Each structure stands twice: as structure tokens, then as C-alpha cells.
Amino acid sequence: KDVILEQYSDLDDRKKYFVDGQLPKFVYILPANFSDTFVFNDRSHTTRCEIIDYFKENYSSDEFIILDDMPLFSDGIHLDFLGHERVSDMVLEVIKNG
């Protein structure tokens, strides 16, 4: 956020690129809890939990989405079609309520 604010510190630029000159709302999509694979392992799970804890401590709950128990393809690391649909529904809900 700070980098974008710095890049668009000129008010004329903000008026040109942002609705009503206001910085758009950011919604962070946090890592899903993927299946254990050679790519996603115990360390990955620990890092995921640390990221989630960081957001819970530093952001309001309407600024991020936690992807728990998303449907995955058989590789265990990619969301399947239903998983993508669920994520898009979650993002839409945040946008509607934001």
C-alpha cells in the first residue's frame, strides 16, 4: 500500500487513476492449506500459519481472505474448478460488503 501511495502522491494522478481520487481497497488472498506434497510440506504449513497470524494481528478482517479447505486437483497444490469458484465468490462478497 505504501509503495502505491508513494507512486501516486501527485493528487492529479490519483484523480486520473482512482475513483474519487481514493486509493482502491486491497483484499489480500492468503495461501490455501494445500495437501502435503514434495512442494508443500510441514515448513510450508508453518509459514502459511505465520502469514495468517501476521494478517490477523495487523489488518482488519475485511482486508484479507483465508483459504481453508479449498477443493484441490489431485496434485494437492492447485485449486480445482470448484476451488476457483469459491475463491471468486469470497472475493465478490468482500467487494459487495466493502
C-alpha positions in Angstrom: 0.0 0.0 0.0 2.7 2.4 1.0 4.5 1.9 -2.3 1.4 2.7 -4.3 0.6 5.7 -2.2 4.2 7.0 -2.8 3.9 6.3 -6.6 0.6 8.2 -6.7 1.5 11.0 -4.3 0.5 13.5 -7.0 -3.2 14.4 -6.5 -3.7 14.8 -10.2 -2.5 11.3 -10.8 -4.9 10.0 -8.1 -7.8 11.7 -9.7 -6.9 10.3 -13.1 -6.4 6.7 -12.0 -8.5 6.2 -8.9 -12.3 6.6 -8.3 -12.8 9.9 -6.5 -9.1 10.2 -6.1 -9.1 7.5 -3.4 -6.7 4.6 -3.3 -8.6 1.4 -4.1 -9.3 -1.1 -1.3 -6.9 -4.0 -1.2 -8.0 -7.5 -0.4 -5.2 -10.0 0.3 -5.9 -13.6 -0.6 -3.8 -15.6 1.8 -2.2 -19.0 0.9 -4.5 -22.0 0.9 -3.9 -25.1 3.1 -2.6 -27.3 0.3 -2.1 -31.0 0.7 1.2 -32.4 1.8 3.4 -32.9 -1.2 7.0 -32.6 -2.1 6.3 -28.9 -2.8 4.0 -28.1 0.2 5.4 -29.6 3.4 5.5 -29.0 7.2 7.6 -26.0 6.7 5.2 -24.6 4.2 2.3 -25.1 6.6 4.2 -23.3 9.4 4.9 -20.4 7.0 1.3 -20.3 6.0 0.2 -20.1 9.6 2.8 -17.3 10.3 1.4 -15.3 7.4 -2.2 -15.7 8.6 -1.2 -14.7 12.1 0.6 -11.6 10.8 -2.5 -10.5 8.9 -4.8 -11.2 11.8 -2.6 -9.0 14.0 -2.0 -6.2 11.5 -5.1 -5.9 9.3 -8.8 -5.8 9.8 -10.7 -9.0 8.9 -12.3 -7.4 5.8 -8.8 -6.8 4.2 -7.9 -10.5 3.7 -9.3 -13.8 2.9 -8.1 -17.1 4.3 -8.5 -20.1 2.0 -9.2 -23.0 4.3 -10.2 -26.4 2.9 -10.4 -25.5 -0.7 -11.0 -28.2 -3.2 -7.8 -29.1 -5.0 -6.8 -31.0 -8.1 -5.1 -34.4 -7.4 -1.7 -32.7 -7.3 -2.7 -31.2 -4.0 -1.3 -27.7 -4.8 -3.7 -26.3 -7.4 -7.3 -25.2 -6.7 -9.7 -27.2 -8.8 -12.6 -25.5 -10.7 -14.9 -25.5 -7.7 -12.0 -24.1 -5.6 -11.6 -21.2 -8.0 -15.3 -20.6 -8.0 -15.3 -20.5 -4.2 -12.4 -18.0 -4.1 -14.2 -15.8 -6.7 -17.4 -15.9 -4.5 -15.4 -14.9 -1.4 -13.8 -12.0 -3.2 -17.1 -10.9 -4.6 -18.6 -10.9 -1.1 -15.8 -8.7 0.2 -16.3 -6.3 -2.7 -20.0 -6.1 -2.1 -19.6 -5.5 1.6 -16.7 -3.1 1.2 
